[in-house]
Amino acid sequence: MTKRAFITGITGQDGSYLAELLLLKGYEVHGLVRRASTFNTHRLDHIYVDAHEPSARLFLHYGDLSDGARLVTLIDQIKPDEIYNLAAQSHVRVSFDEPEHTADTTGTGTVRILEAVREAGIHPKFYQASSSELYGATPPPQSETTPFYPRSPYAAAKLYSFWITKNYREAYGIFATNGILFNHESPRRGETFVTRKITRAVARIKAGVQNDLYLGNLDSVRDWGYAPEYVEGMWRMLQAEEPDDFVLATGVGYTIREFLEASFGHVDLDWQEFVKFDERYLRPTEVDALIGDSTKAQSTLGWVPTVDGAALAKIMVDADVKELEHQGAAWIDAPALESWKA
């Protein structure tokens, strides 16, 4: 029989790649979409088929992690074999400005889904998107046994989600798994996240339509991987014989400064001529270094990353240069909208 998956956060970077992967594997895919006055499903346009067509296997449903009753109804109707909870207020810097909203969606939203599963009386496998931000101030390398030390409202909310997922696994026998994913990026990354902000600026500066790029701390070290490889790891976690918690990471750290060098250098530009400091992009509490140890995932799941931060920068710059060319003069002439938070 065809497997059925339910993805929250399906319109995001990870959700869109995961939907692609599952469709290729023959799944029927259902996704949770927040209602908005404008279309917010552009990352799915290339795989979406009208639900009236007999060939349709991707179905979108309006809902929100703040609405527990809606989640109960949807999960009872869909009866998924697998649930991937990828939805969250996921911008770390923004979480300092919106801590209550972050706690409600990123934290409490998880228990609403788990309760919906319990109340529906079904037995799907559940994947919870945890984050390397859980480790915070704990020095690298960080693995499944490394103590957590969250340093932001986002990380604190993710910590609650991590432990409530483990609790429902142990208390109710739910196949519930935490994927502790280190930073993973792609050309589909949101434009307010630092990697995409950098590569998009590189394309625009190279084209002569942007002059400066404003950033905060350039010394932060991150373990950057490639998002399509990481969603493969998510799927592998739910194919395991037993539920468990896994770190996905490349094991290689790069500073933001090094990512700048790789990105600007790829188009023969010197980043120091264009990057300017803006203290608004600093976090009240910084996370200095996140570098993961994915030995457990590699040995247990057979998951092996192949793209590190330097290669990722080139992939993203090439995509943004191509995007700029395809959009044409109308996109080039539009004013660059500098996000409030990097």
C-alpha positions as CSV (number, residue, x, y, z in Angstrom):
1,M,0.0,0.0,0.0
2,T,1.1,3.6,-0.6
3,K,2.6,5.2,2.4
4,R,1.1,8.5,3.5
5,A,3.2,11.3,5.1
6,F,2.1,14.5,6.8
7,I,4.6,17.4,6.8
8,T,4.2,20.6,8.9
9,G,6.4,23.4,7.5
10,I,6.1,22.0,4.0
11,T,6.4,25.4,2.4
12,G,9.9,25.9,3.9
13,Q,13.3,24.9,2.7
14,D,13.3,21.5,4.3
15,G,9.6,20.8,3.8
16,S,9.9,21.3,0.0
17,Y,12.9,19.1,-0.3
18,L,11.3,16.4,1.9
19,A,8.1,16.5,-0.1
20,E,10.1,16.0,-3.3
21,L,12.0,13.1,-1.8
22,L,8.9,11.3,-0.5
23,L,7.0,11.8,-3.8
24,L,10.0,10.2,-5.6
25,K,9.7,7.3,-3.1
26,G,6.0,6.8,-4.0
27,Y,4.4,8.4,-1.0
28,E,1.2,10.3,-0.8
29,V,2.2,13.6,0.8
30,H,0.0,15.9,2.9
31,G,1.3,19.3,4.1
32,L,0.2,21.9,6.6
33,V,0.0,25.5,5.2
34,R,-0.7,28.7,7.1
35,R,-3.5,30.8,5.7
36,A,-2.2,34.0,4.1
37,S,-3.6,36.7,1.8
38,T,-0.9,35.9,-0.7
39,F,0.4,32.6,-2.0
40,N,3.3,31.2,0.1
41,T,3.8,27.9,-1.7
42,H,6.4,29.0,-4.4
43,R,8.9,26.3,-3.2
44,L,6.3,23.6,-4.1
45,D,5.1,25.0,-7.4
46,H,7.3,22.6,-9.5
47,I,5.9,19.5,-7.9
48,Y,2.3,20.5,-7.3
49,V,-0.5,18.9,-9.3
50,D,-4.1,20.1,-9.0
51,A,-5.8,17.9,-6.4
52,H,-8.6,17.2,-8.9
53,E,-6.2,15.4,-11.2
54,P,-6.1,11.6,-10.8
55,S,-2.3,11.7,-10.6
56,A,-2.2,14.1,-7.7
57,R,-0.2,12.8,-4.7
58,L,0.5,16.1,-2.9
59,F,-2.3,17.7,-0.9
60,L,-2.1,20.9,1.1
61,H,-4.3,21.7,4.1
62,Y,-4.7,25.0,5.9
63,G,-3.8,24.9,9.6
64,D,-1.4,26.2,12.3
65,L,0.6,24.7,15.1
66,S,-1.3,27.0,17.5
67,D,-4.6,25.3,16.7
68,G,-4.7,22.0,18.5
69,A,-8.2,21.1,17.5
70,R,-7.4,21.5,13.8
71,L,-4.4,19.3,14.2
72,V,-6.5,16.6,15.8
73,T,-9.0,16.8,12.9
74,L,-6.4,16.7,10.2
75,I,-4.4,13.8,11.6
76,D,-7.6,11.8,12.2
77,Q,-8.6,12.5,8.5
78,I,-5.2,11.9,6.9
79,K,-4.2,8.9,9.1
80,P,-0.5,9.3,8.1
81,D,2.1,6.6,8.4
82,E,4.8,9.2,9.0
83,I,4.6,12.7,10.5
84,Y,7.5,15.2,10.0
85,N,7.2,18.3,12.3
86,L,9.3,20.9,10.5
87,A,7.2,23.9,11.3
88,A,8.6,26.6,13.7
89,Q,9.5,30.2,14.1
90,S,13.0,29.3,13.1
91,H,14.9,32.5,13.0
92,V,17.2,32.7,16.0
93,R,17.7,36.4,16.1
94,V,13.9,37.1,15.6
95,S,13.2,34.8,18.6
96,F,14.7,37.4,20.9
97,D,12.1,39.9,19.6
98,E,9.2,37.4,19.6
99,P,9.9,35.0,22.5
100,E,6.3,34.3,23.3
101,H,5.3,33.5,19.7
102,T,8.5,31.4,19.3
103,A,7.6,29.4,22.5
104,D,4.1,28.8,21.3
105,T,4.9,27.6,17.8
106,T,8.4,26.1,18.2
107,G,7.8,24.6,21.6
108,T,4.1,24.1,22.4
109,G,3.3,23.3,18.8
110,T,5.1,20.0,19.1
111,V,3.1,18.8,22.1
112,R,-0.1,19.7,20.2
113,I,0.9,17.4,17.4
114,L,1.9,14.6,19.7
115,E,-1.4,15.0,21.6
116,A,-3.3,14.9,18.3
117,V,-1.6,11.6,17.5
118,R,-2.6,10.2,20.9
119,E,-6.2,11.4,20.7
120,A,-6.6,10.1,17.1
121,G,-5.6,6.6,18.3
122,I,-3.3,6.0,15.4
123,H,0.3,4.9,15.4
124,P,2.4,6.9,12.9
125,K,6.1,7.4,13.1
126,F,6.9,10.9,14.3
127,Y,10.0,13.0,13.4
128,Q,10.8,16.1,15.4
129,A,13.1,18.7,13.9
130,S,15.5,19.5,16.7
131,S,18.4,21.9,16.3
132,S,22.1,22.3,16.9
133,E,21.2,25.5,18.7
134,L,20.3,23.2,21.7
135,Y,24.0,23.0,22.4
136,G,24.5,26.7,22.6
137,A,27.5,27.5,24.9
138,T,28.7,23.9,25.1
139,P,31.9,23.6,23.1
140,P,32.3,21.3,20.1
141,P,32.3,18.7,18.9
142,Q,28.7,18.1,19.8
143,S,27.0,14.7,19.6
144,E,23.9,13.0,21.0
145,T,25.6,12.7,24.4
146,T,26.8,16.4,24.6
147,P,25.0,18.4,27.3
148,F,22.5,21.1,26.1
149,Y,23.0,24.8,26.9
150,P,20.5,26.8,24.9
151,R,21.3,30.5,24.4
152,S,18.1,31.9,22.7
153,P,14.3,31.7,23.1
154,Y,14.4,29.6,19.9
155,A,16.8,27.1,21.4
156,A,14.9,27.0,24.6
157,A,11.7,26.2,22.8
158,K,13.5,23.5,20.8
159,L,14.7,22.1,24.0
160,Y,11.2,21.7,25.2
161,S,10.2,20.0,22.0
162,F,13.2,17.6,22.2
163,W,12.3,16.4,25.7
164,I,8.5,16.2,25.2
165,T,9.2,14.1,22.1
166,K,11.4,11.7,24.2
167,N,8.7,11.7,26.9
168,Y,5.9,10.7,24.6
169,R,8.2,8.0,23.2
170,E,8.8,6.6,26.6
171,A,5.4,7.2,28.2
172,Y,3.1,6.2,25.3
173,G,5.2,4.0,23.1
174,I,5.1,6.4,20.1
175,F,7.7,5.9,17.5
176,A,9.1,9.4,18.1
177,T,12.5,10.5,16.9
178,N,14.5,13.7,17.3
179,G,16.8,14.8,14.5
180,I,19.4,17.2,15.8
181,L,20.3,18.8,12.6
182,F,23.2,21.2,12.3
183,N,22.9,24.2,10.0
184,H,21.9,23.0,6.5
185,E,21.3,25.4,3.7
186,S,20.4,25.6,0.0
187,P,19.3,28.0,-2.7
188,R,15.8,27.7,-1.2
189,R,17.0,29.1,2.2
190,G,15.0,32.1,3.3
191,E,16.6,35.5,2.4
192,T,16.8,36.7,6.0
193,F,19.1,33.8,7.0
194,V,22.8,34.8,6.9
195,T,24.0,32.3,4.3
196,R,21.3,33.2,1.7
197,K,21.6,36.9,2.6
198,I,25.3,36.6,1.7
199,T,25.0,34.6,-1.5
200,R,22.1,36.8,-2.7
201,A,24.1,39.9,-2.0
202,V,27.1,38.4,-3.9
203,A,24.9,38.0,-7.0
204,R,23.5,41.5,-6.8
205,I,26.9,43.1,-6.1
206,K,28.4,41.2,-9.0
207,A,25.6,42.5,-11.2
208,G,26.1,46.1,-10.0
209,V,22.7,46.5,-8.4
210,Q,23.8,46.4,-4.7
211,N,26.7,48.2,-3.1
212,D,26.9,47.0,0.5
213,L,26.1,44.0,2.7
214,Y,25.5,44.6,6.4
215,L,26.2,41.8,8.9
216,G,26.9,41.3,12.6
217,N,29.3,38.8,14.2
218,L,31.7,37.3,11.6
219,D,33.5,35.0,14.0
220,S,30.7,32.6,14.7
221,V,31.6,29.0,13.7
222,R,28.9,26.9,12.1
223,D,28.8,23.4,10.6
224,W,27.0,24.0,7.3
225,G,25.6,21.2,5.2
226,Y,23.4,20.8,2.2
227,A,19.6,20.6,2.9
228,P,18.7,17.9,0.3
229,E,21.1,15.5,2.0
230,Y,19.7,16.3,5.4
231,V,16.1,15.5,4.5
232,E,17.3,12.2,3.3
233,G,18.6,11.7,6.9
234,M,15.2,12.6,8.3
235,W,13.5,9.9,6.2
236,R,16.2,7.3,7.2
237,M,15.5,8.0,10.9
238,L,11.9,6.9,10.4
239,Q,12.9,3.8,8.6
240,A,15.0,2.6,11.5
241,E,13.9,-0.4,13.5
242,E,13.6,1.6,16.7
243,P,13.1,5.3,17.4
244,D,16.1,7.2,18.6
245,D,17.8,10.6,18.5
246,F,20.4,11.4,15.9
247,V,22.8,14.2,15.1
248,L,23.2,15.1,11.4
249,A,26.3,17.2,10.6
250,T,29.3,17.4,8.3
251,G,31.9,17.6,11.2
252,V,33.5,20.6,9.5
253,G,33.2,24.1,10.9
254,Y,33.5,27.5,9.0
255,T,33.3,31.0,10.3
256,I,30.9,33.4,8.7
257,R,34.0,35.2,7.5
258,E,35.2,32.1,5.7
259,F,31.8,31.7,4.2
260,L,32.1,35.2,2.9
261,E,35.5,34.5,1.4
262,A,34.2,31.4,-0.4
263,S,31.1,33.2,-1.6
264,F,32.6,36.4,-2.9
265,G,35.8,34.6,-4.1
266,H,33.7,32.4,-6.3
267,V,32.9,35.4,-8.5
268,D,36.3,37.0,-8.1
269,L,35.3,39.7,-5.6
270,D,36.9,40.8,-2.3
271,W,34.3,40.6,0.4
272,Q,36.1,43.2,2.6
273,E,35.2,45.9,0.0
274,F,31.5,45.4,0.5
275,V,30.7,44.0,4.0
276,K,29.9,46.5,6.7
277,F,29.1,45.9,10.4
278,D,25.7,46.6,11.9
279,E,25.2,45.9,15.6
280,R,21.5,45.3,15.1
281,Y,22.4,41.9,13.8
282,L,24.1,40.8,17.0
283,R,22.4,38.4,19.3
284,P,22.0,39.3,23.0
285,T,23.6,36.0,23.8
286,E,25.9,34.6,21.1
287,V,26.6,30.9,20.2
288,D,30.3,30.8,19.3
289,A,30.8,27.4,17.7
290,L,28.6,24.5,16.5
291,I,30.4,21.5,14.9
292,G,28.6,18.2,15.0
293,D,29.6,14.6,15.3
294,S,27.3,12.5,13.2
295,T,29.1,9.1,13.8
296,K,25.9,7.5,15.2
297,A,23.8,8.5,12.1
298,Q,26.5,7.3,9.8
299,S,26.9,3.9,11.4
300,T,23.3,3.3,12.3
301,L,21.5,4.9,9.3
302,G,24.1,4.8,6.6
303,W,23.8,8.6,6.2
304,V,26.9,10.3,4.9
305,P,27.1,14.0,4.0
306,T,29.1,15.0,0.9
307,V,28.8,18.8,0.8
308,D,30.6,21.0,3.3
309,G,30.4,24.8,3.8
310,A,32.8,25.8,1.1
311,A,31.1,23.7,-1.6
312,L,27.7,24.9,-0.3
313,A,28.7,28.6,-0.8
314,K,29.5,27.9,-4.4
315,I,26.2,26.1,-5.0
316,M,24.2,28.9,-3.5
317,V,26.1,31.7,-5.3
318,D,25.6,30.0,-8.6
319,A,21.9,29.6,-8.0
320,D,21.5,33.2,-7.0
321,V,23.4,34.5,-10.0
322,K,21.2,32.3,-12.2
323,E,18.1,33.5,-10.4
324,L,19.0,37.1,-11.0
325,E,19.6,36.5,-14.7
326,H,16.3,34.7,-15.0
327,Q,14.3,37.3,-13.2
328,G,15.6,40.0,-15.6
329,A,15.5,43.8,-15.4
330,A,12.3,44.0,-13.4
331,W,13.8,42.0,-10.5
332,I,17.2,43.8,-10.8
333,D,15.6,47.3,-10.6
334,A,13.5,46.5,-7.6
335,P,14.9,48.0,-4.4
336,A,16.8,45.6,-2.2
337,L,14.8,45.0,1.0
338,E,17.2,44.8,3.9
339,S,15.8,42.5,6.5
340,W,15.6,43.8,10.1
341,K,17.5,40.8,11.5
342,A,20.3,38.8,9.9
